[in-house]
Amino acid sequence: MKGNKVAVGVPDKQRRSVRTAAILLIGALFIGPYLGGLMLARVNGGAPVVSSIKVSEGGIVNGKKSSPIHHTVQTASGRISYTEQGTGPVALFVHGVLLNGYLWRHQLEDLSDIRRCIAVDLLGHGDTEIAPDQDVSVTANGEMLKEFLDALHIDKVDLVGNDSGGGIAQIFAALYPERVRSLTLTDCDTHDNWPPEAFKPFLAMAAAGGLRGTLETMLLDKSVYRSPQALGPAYEHPEQLSDDSIERYLRPLVKTEQRTRDLQRFLAAFDNKHTLAIEAKLKTLQAPTLVVWGTDDVYFDVKWSHWLAENIPGTRRRVELQGARIFFPEERWQEFNKELRAHWQVAQKTARQVTP
């Protein structure tokens, strides 16, 4: 990769200079003045399925150790990559922009005793392979989820979404409510807050042609990814995020020039018209719904958790995680998984009562 070539033979002093310049560049183009001011304020106050390698050790299922397995399946939207673990009713996990199904590794491992957990890679992300000119909008991703479930002969799912994946989950649930056994939404794009103000500088940078350079810079020096000027504010404890996790998230996005262009098209398609278009249907959704929100999120204010709870009639519970940020499913997975277990149990009992 280009980033690796830059690293070879670079003196420490020069490397530090590159890192400093990169942070300044990303600070200006990525998070921008909005986040800079915020941080200062805080200082002051059926288709063929192909399997591949196991990615890590898993939990215990039927007395035997289970491991997550990586698969791909062909759909009309492309060859969709996903990781699954466990058996039982299916739980489908949908990640957001810049990440992939690896976000949900703790859910797959911990909840595989009660669910067949599936974490999908969205269009333009992870190892999913798509055509260079196809639609990669969030609505197209919602359609892809239907095709994905059809290809695997899965009828209903416990649907879980985060970030832009939460917005896509809303679109899927509104368009195909009969496929949703239960819905869980965490900090995510909602209604007309798409994209959120704090993310617009990143979109502007990508539109100006700086996306690949920014991704390669964060891969070359992982501390840039964790910095306040980049992805640091998305984590409660960015210093605890491993280099390996950053590699797993970002490396697929620069695997080829086309992969980077796919992500750029995904970003360019961000528009709240997609969530506004399904608002009326969302307001009729009866699927048992759980809303879990981090209170320290610079992208998605807690008010949006109230909006979802008030506008989705199936909402059973709204939870605030004090001090948590957008990627809390990764950082506070124990708390979150406890909520998921309880939510799924109630949803399952409700389904039994409704079934004639």
Secondary structure, DSSP 8 states (H G I E B T S, - for coil): -HHHHHHTT--HHHHHHHHHHHHHHHIIIIIHHHHHHHHHHHHH----EEEEEE-S---EETTEE---EEEEEEETTEEEEEEEE--SSEEEEE--TT--GGGGHHHHHHHTTTSEEEEE--TTSTT-B--TTS--SHHHHHHHHHHHHHHTT---EEEEEEEHHHHHHHHHHHH-GGGEEEEEEEEE-BTTBSS-GGGHHHHHHHHTT-HHHHHHHHHH-HHHHHSTTTTGGG-SSGGGS-HHHHHHHHGGGGSSHHHHHHHHHHHHT--THHHHHTHHHHTT--S-EEEEEETT-SSS-THHHHHHHHH-TTEEEEEEETT--TTHHHHSHHHHHHHHHHHHHHHHHHHHHH--
